[in-house]
Amino acid sequence: MSKIKKENISAKGLSIQVYTEDFKNDYISLTDIAKYKNTDDPRFVIQNWMRNRNTLEFIGLWEILNNPNFNRVQFDTFRNEAGLNRFTMTPSKWIESTEAIGIVSKSGRYGGTYAHYDIAMEFASWISPEFKLYIIQDYKRLKEDENSKLSLSWNLHREISKINYKIHTDAIKEYLLDDLTNEQLSFKYASEADMLNVALFNKRAKEWREENPNVKGNMRDYASLNELLVLANMESYNSVLISKGIEQKERMIELRKFARKQIVALEKLNSEAIKKIK
């Protein structure tokens, strides 16, 4: 069970570990559940349960339904012997002999015997129906918490993906396909700010207000975060060009190229960030 996520549930004061590899199949500690009956040596509780014929029938059927590699021949042998005084069964023996996947033995710091939720609940019923209900109650709480987190995460990924898509389409529409017209390049802009607006947004502030008469604020209030970042860099670059005595038309061409490169670079960074988050 590599790359596992560990959680804990609580039942009548006992902490019970839960592991999952794929966030779909939870494995619950039979060792922890068995402590409800015998805190000193929970292994014997599990072994007594597993030598029971009804138990073998249940966990064998579970394997048949969920495990294509299950050794049914060996299972039939165990089933025929179950109930005899000489018959013994341990988790390791069951796993090694039948290639079972519903029960798992772990060593190390968090060692013990774990079983798929379906099997663990059957074991809990054998221990105590009342205790099983307490386990179910807190297990539901755990799954509700997980679903809430997954829902928030999904919504976050969805919103980021929407933003990333908008950045991508805006970059293509505004910066990769269209060039500034000769009229835009030849126009004498009254302020450097308005020249930057044209270089970045393809329009002056007045044109934007005429297109959006019912919208409060100005065009920069509705710019994306990437656009504002590029605009700030353009302002710095423009001051350098001015200090070099470059005419406005030539600065417009340089600033336009600068804006294109920066928008494309930021869009690429955003795409890579989205992939890492997902």
C-alpha positions, 0 to 999 in steps of 0.5 A, a space after each residue: 500500500 504505497 503512497 497512502 493517505 492516513 486518517 483516523 476515526 474515533 469510536 467509544 474512545 478508541 482511535 481507529 486508523 483508516 488508509 486509502 491509496 486511491 481515495 475510493 477504497 478505504 482500508 480500516 485497521 482491524 487491529 484497532 477495532 479488535 482492541 475494543 475486545 482485547 487491548 493486550 493482544 488484538 491479534 488473537 481476536 482477529 485470528 479467532 474471527 478468521 477461523 470462523 466458517 461464516 467469516 471465511 464464506 464472507 471474505 472469500 465471496 468478497 474476493 471472488 467479486 473484487 479480485 480476479 487473481 483470487 485463488 479459489 482452489 485454496 479458498 475451497 480447501 480452507 472452507 472445507 477445513 473451517 470449523 474443525 478444532 485443528 483449523 487455524 487462520 491468520 491474516 498472513 496465511 490468508 493473504 499468502 495462500 489465496 492472493 487476497 487483497 481485501 485484507 492487508 498486513 502492514 509492518 513498521 510504525 503503523 503496522 497491523 492488520 487492515 481490511 477493506 471497509 466492507 470486510 472491516 464492518 463485518 468484523 466490527 459486527 462480530 465484535 459488537 453491533 453497538 461498537 460498529 454503529 459508533 464506527 459507522 457514525 464517525 466514518 460518515 463524518 470523515 467521508 463528509 469532510 473529505 467530500 467537502 474538501 474535494 468539492 472545494 478543490 474541484 471548484 478551485 480547479 474549475 475556476 482556475 481553469 476558467 481563468 486560464 482559458 480566458 487568459 489564453 483566448 484573450 492572449 490570442 485575440 488581443 496580442 497574437 492575431 491583431 497588429 496595431 493599425 497605421 492610424 493607431 501608430 500615427 496618432 499623437 496621443 495626449 498622454 503617455 498613459 493613453 498611448 500605453 492603453 492602445 499598445 496593450 488594449 488596442 483602444 484609448 480610454 475614451 473609446 472604451 468608455 464609449 463602448 461601455 457607457 453603463 459600466 463604472 470605472 475605467 478600462 484598467 479596472 476591468 483588466 486581468 491580473 496578467 494585463 495589469 502586470 504587463 502594463 506596469 512593466 510597460 510603464 517602466 520600459 516606456 520611461 527607458 525609451 523616453 530617456 533615449 529620445 525615441 519618438 512616440 511611434 517607434 516606442 509604440 512598436 517596441 511596447 507592442 512587441 514587449 506586451 506580446 512577449 510578456 503576455 505569451 510568457 505569462 500565459 505559458 507560466 499559468 498553463 504550467 501552474 494549472 498542470 501542477 495543481 491538477 
